[in-house]
């Protein structure tokens, strides 16, 4: 979910608009769910991986914080559990993200996903921020674990 009612321009490349928006914001609040993590579990860390846009965004956030190249000062993720069905006594609450997804982190690959990392590196280079950043070499699992750590998990 991305909420920007002022800066995303119709017809503009959404990724340019989104990453540019991240450069100009002070705090990013990504919503983390099983639906966000499941596609990343299919990444194998090779050149034939599909580019994962969520991984691009997470890697970009980490690179901005490491480089100080934008306004982003912190990332505060919100973990969202699966919605409960209407007949559940705890409806409309969601389930517990960590109970439901505790094993998901271990399904993520240790290697970085080159197509996603190249996208971030290219965008940073166009902004004069290329360089040696740990975010660009982190594996998929490390990128998500870093996000969890920012939430205090």
ABEGO torsion letter per residue (X at the ends): XBBBAAABBBGBBAAAAAAAAAAABABBBBBBBAAAAAAAAABAGBAABBBBAAAAAAAAAAAAAAAGABABABBBBBBBBBBBBAABAAOABBBBAAAAAAAAAAABBABBBAAAAAAAAAAAAAAGABEBBAAAABBAAAAAAAAAAAAGX
